[in-house]
Amino acid sequence: MDERERNEQGMKVRRAVLGDEHVNRAQASMTAFNHDFQDLITRYAWGEIWARPALPRHTRSLLTLAMMVALNREEEFKMHVRAAFNNGVTREQVEEVLLQTGIYCGLPAANSAFNWAQQVFAAIDKSNELEP
């Protein structure tokens, strides 16, 4: 697969996981300064790693959530909580991941992640209430 094909595959996976709205915002905010970085993310993270068949996207979502807690990456964590639902992850499974991170990443990290997840859930619930 050449780089153009990897980018195309990555964009398909990225849109499937994160949703068109998120990807469209990222594309709209692309500049000459961050263009190469966005291309790298699309080709490498989404076209190379997330596209690998050995782990289902559901599992990759759960792993990503745990790693974002360990790294204390609030914005990425919130983005991936939303994305996890596109991969069939349930709130109960998010809770289980966060309980486990409490043991392996520390209780303060898990406590923050529980708060962040609740913020995402509230926003999702609110947007669902607004839909007809």
VOBA-1610 file (N, C-alpha, C; in pm, whole numbers, padded with zeros to 5 digits, always signed):
BEGIN
Met+00085-00118+00000Met+00000+00000+00000Met+00090+00124+00000Asp+00062+00218-00090Asp+00142+00340-00091Asp+00082+00442+00007Glu+00151+00554+00025Glu+00111+00654+00124Glu-00027+00714+00094Arg-00059+00733-00031Arg-00190+00788-00069Arg-00301+00690-00031Glu-00279+00562-00059Glu-00378+00459-00024Glu-00392+00446+00127Arg-00279+00456+00197Arg-00282+00448+00343Arg-00358+00567+00401Asn-00341+00685+00340Asn-00414+00803+00384Asn-00563+00784+00360Glu-00601+00732+00244Glu-00743+00708+00214Glu-00804+00607+00310Gln-00732+00498+00337Gln-00779+00398+00432Gln-00790+00460+00571Gly-00688+00537+00608Gly-00689+00602+00739Gly-00806+00697+00755Met-00838+00771+00650Met-00949+00865+00658Met-01082+00791+00673Lys-01096+00678+00608Lys-01219+00597+00623Lys-01234+00549+00768Val-01126+00497+00824Val-01129+00447+00962Val-01151+00564+01058Arg-01079+00672+01036Arg-01092+00790+01123Arg-01236+00840+01126Arg-01299+00849+01009Arg-01439+00894+01002Arg-01532+00794+01068Ala-01507+00665+01050Ala-01591+00562+01111Ala-01584+00566+01263Val-01466+00591+01315Val-01447+00589+01461Val-01485+00723+01524Leu-01434+00832+01471Leu-01454+00963+01533Leu-01579+01035+01485Gly-01629+00997+01369Gly-01747+01063+01312Gly-01709+01174+01217Asp-01795+01194+01119Asp-01770+01296+01017Asp-01757+01436+01077Glu-01840+01468+01174Glu-01838+01603+01232Glu-01700+01635+01290His-01645+01544+01368His-01514+01566+01428His-01405+01578+01321Val-01405+01486+01226Val-01302+01487+01122Val-01314+01611+01035Asn-01436+01651+01005Asn-01455+01773+00926Asn-01400+01896+00999Arg-01421+01902+01131Arg-01365+02013+01210Arg-01213+02011+01205Ala-01155+01893+01220Ala-01009+01881+01216Ala-00955+01922+01079Gln-01023+01881+00974Gln-00981+01917+00839Gln-00994+02067+00816Ala-01101+02125+00867Ala-01124+02269+00848Ala-01020+02353+00923Ser-00967+02299+01033Ser-00870+02375+01111Ser-00726+02346+01068Met-00709+02269+00963Met-00575+02237+00916Met-00509+02362+00856Thr-00383+02379+00890Thr-00304+02492+00839Thr-00176+02438+00776Ala-00101+02527+00717Ala+00029+02487+00663Ala+00118+02434+00776Phe+00102+02489+00896Phe+00183+02448+01011Phe+00151+02306+01056Asn+00023+02267+01062Asn-00013+02135+01116Asn-00054+02033+01010His-00047+02070+00882His-00089+01980+00775His-00014+01847+00779Asp+00117+01852+00789Asp+00196+01729+00789Asp+00164+01642+00910Phe+00137+01705+01024Phe+00101+01630+01144Phe-00033+01561+01126Gln-00132+01633+01071Gln-00263+01572+01047Gln-00252+01456+00948Asp-00169+01473+00846Asp-00146+01365+00750Asp-00084+01244+00818Leu+00013+01269+00906Leu+00078+01161+00981Leu-00024+01085+01065Ile-00108+01158+01138Ile-00210+01093+01220Ile-00300+01005+01134Thr-00344+01060+01022Thr-00437+00986+00936Thr-00370+00860+00880Arg-00249+00872+00830Arg-00180+00758+00771Arg-00135+00656+00875Tyr-00071+00705+00980Tyr-00007+00615+01075Tyr-00104+00562+01180Ala-00170+00652+01253Ala-00259+00607+01360Ala-00382+00535+01305Trp-00448+00598+01207Trp-00574+00544+01157Trp-00556+00447+01042Gly-00467+00475+00949Gly-00448+00389+00832Gly-00360+00269+00858Glu-00273+00279+00957Glu-00180+00170+00986Glu-00223+00092+01111Ile-00241+00160+01223Ile-00267+00090+01349Ile-00415+00055+01368Trp-00503+00155+01363Trp-00646+00127+01384Trp-00703+00037+01276Ala-00642+00030+01161Ala-00693-00053+01051Ala-00645-00198+01059Arg-00556-00229+01149Arg-00505-00366+01160Arg-00618-00460+01203Pro-00625-00579+01145Pro-00739-00667+01170Pro-00730-00752+01298Ala-00615-00758+01362Ala-00599-00851+01475Ala-00679-00812+01600Leu-00708-00682+01616Leu-00791-00638+01728Leu-00912-00564+01672Pro-01030-00595+01723Pro-01147-00519+01677Pro-01143-00376+01730Arg-01211-00287+01661Arg-01213-00146+01702Arg-01268-00129+01843His-01361-00212+01882His-01416-00208+02018His-01302-00222+02120Thr-01217-00320+02099Thr-01105-00343+02190Thr-01005-00228+02183Arg-00978-00180+02063Arg-00886-00066+02049Arg-00940+00056+02124Ser-01071+00077+02120Ser-01130+00189+02193Ser-01107+00175+02343Leu-01131+00056+02397Leu-01111+00036+02541Leu-00965+00056+02579Leu-00874+00004+02499Leu-00731+00024+02526Leu-00694+00171+02522Thr-00746+00241+02423Thr-00714+00383+02408Thr-00764+00462+02527Leu-00884+00431+02575Leu-00935+00501+02694Leu-00842+00480+02812Ala-00801+00358+02835Ala-00711+00330+02948Ala-00579+00406+02933Met-00525+00410+02811Met-00399+00480+02791Met-00413+00631+02809Met-00526+00686+02770Met-00547+00830+02787Met-00559+00866+02935Val-00616+00775+03014Val-00619+00796+03159Val-00477+00794+03213Ala-00401+00693+03173Ala-00263+00679+03223Ala-00178+00801+03189Leu-00205+00859+03072Leu-00127+00974+03027Leu-00187+01108+03070Asn-00304+01103+03136Asn-00373+01224+03182Asn-00402+01320+03066Arg-00460+01267+02960Arg-00490+01345+02839Arg-00641+01367+02830Glu-00689+01469+02898Glu-00832+01494+02910Glu-00902+01509+02775Glu-00853+01594+02689Glu-00922+01619+02562Glu-00926+01494+02475Glu-00815+01423+02466Glu-00811+01299+02388Glu-00902+01194+02450Phe-00903+01187+02584Phe-00990+01092+02653Phe-01136+01119+02618Lys-01177+01245+02630Lys-01316+01280+02600Lys-01351+01248+02455Met-01261+01280+02364Met-01285+01250+02223Met-01303+01100+02204His-01220+01020+02270His-01227+00875+02252His-01344+00812+02329Val-01395+00877+02432Val-01519+00828+02494Val-01632+00838+02392Arg-01644+00954+02329Arg-01746+00971+02223Arg-01726+00869+02113Ala-01602+00854+02068Ala-01571+00762+01959Ala-01600+00617+01996Ala-01579+00583+02121Ala-01600+00444+02165Ala-01742+00397+02137Phe-01838+00486+02149Phe-01977+00448+02123Phe-01997+00410+01976Asn-01920+00471+01886Asn-01926+00434+01745Asn-01872+00294+01722Asn-01795+00244+01817Asn-01736+00110+01808Asn-01809+00009+01896Gly-01927+00046+01945Gly-02008-00049+02021Gly-01975-00059+02169Val-01892+00030+02219Val-01859+00031+02362Val-01978+00088+02439Thr-02008+00028+02554Thr-02118+00074+02638Thr-02065+00158+02754Arg-02155+00229+02818Arg-02116+00307+02937Arg-02064+00214+03046Glu-02127+00099+03059Glu-02083+00002+03160Glu-01939-00041+03133Gln-01903-00060+03008Gln-01766-00099+02974Gln-01668+00015+03000Val-01710+00139+02974Val-01625+00254+03008Val-01602+00255+03159Glu-01707+00232+03234Glu-01693+00228+03381Glu-01594+00120+03423Glu-01603+00002+03364Glu-01512-00107+03400Glu-01367-00071+03368Val-01345-00008+03254Val-01209+00035+03219Val-01159+00135+03322Leu-01245+00228+03361Leu-01202+00330+03457Leu-01177+00271+03595Leu-01256+00173+03635Leu-01228+00104+03761Leu-01090+00038+03756Gln-01060-00027+03647Gln-00931-00093+03633Gln-00817+00009+03631Thr-00840+00125+03567Thr-00734+00226+03567Thr-00707+00279+03707Gly-00809+00274+03793Gly-00787+00316+03931Gly-00680+00233+03998Ile-00675+00105+03966Ile-00576+00015+04024Ile-00439+00034+03958Tyr-00436+00042+03826Tyr-00309+00041+03753Tyr-00254+00180+03720Cys-00341+00282+03721Cys-00295+00417+03689Cys-00302+00510+03809Gly-00373+00467+03912Gly-00388+00547+04032Gly-00529+00602+04047Leu-00573+00613+04169Leu-00708+00661+04197Leu-00731+00805+04153Pro-00636+00896+04172Pro-00659+01032+04123Pro-00682+01037+03971Ala-00607+00958+03896Ala-00624+00955+03751Ala-00762+00901+03714Ala-00804+00795+03779Ala-00937+00737+03752Ala-01047+00833+03795Asn-01028+00900+03907Asn-01128+00996+03954Asn-01149+01106+03850Ser-01040+01160+03797Ser-01052+01261+03693Ser-01124+01205+03571Ala-01087+01084+03531Ala-01148+01023+03412Ala-01297+00997+03433Phe-01338+00957+03552Phe-01482+00941+03578Phe-01554+01074+03558Asn-01493+01182+03606Asn-01555+01314+03588Asn-01561+01353+03441Trp-01455+01329+03368Trp-01453+01362+03225Trp-01557+01280+03150Ala-01565+01151+03182Ala-01663+01064+03115Ala-01805+01112+03143Gln-01832+01150+03267Gln-01966+01201+03300Gln-01998+01327+03222Gln-01900+01412+03200Gln-01922+01532+03118Gln-01961+01494+02975Val-01892+01396+02920Val-01923+01350+02784Val-02062+01288+02780Phe-02092+01203+02877Phe-02225+01139+02881Phe-02335+01244+02891Ala-02315+01346+02973Ala-02415+01452+02988Ala-02434+01526+02856Ala-02326+01554+02787Ala-02337+01623+02657Ala-02408+01535+02554Ile-02379+01407+02555Ile-02446+01314+02462Ile-02594+01307+02496Asp-02626+01294+02624Asp-02766+01288+02665Asp-02841+01414+02627Lys-02777+01528+02647Lys-02841+01654+02614Lys-02866+01666+02464Ser-02767+01627+02384Ser-02786+01635+02238Ser-02893+01538+02191Asn-02907+01423+02258Asn-03012+01328+02222Asn-03150+01380+02258Glu-03159+01459+02365Glu-03287+01519+02405Glu-03332+01624+02304Leu-03236+01688+02238Leu-03268+01793+02142Leu-03313+01739+02007Glu-03281+01612+01979Glu-03319+01553+01851Glu-03467+01522+01852Pro-03534+01538+01735Pro-03678+01509+01729Pro-03712+01363+01749
//
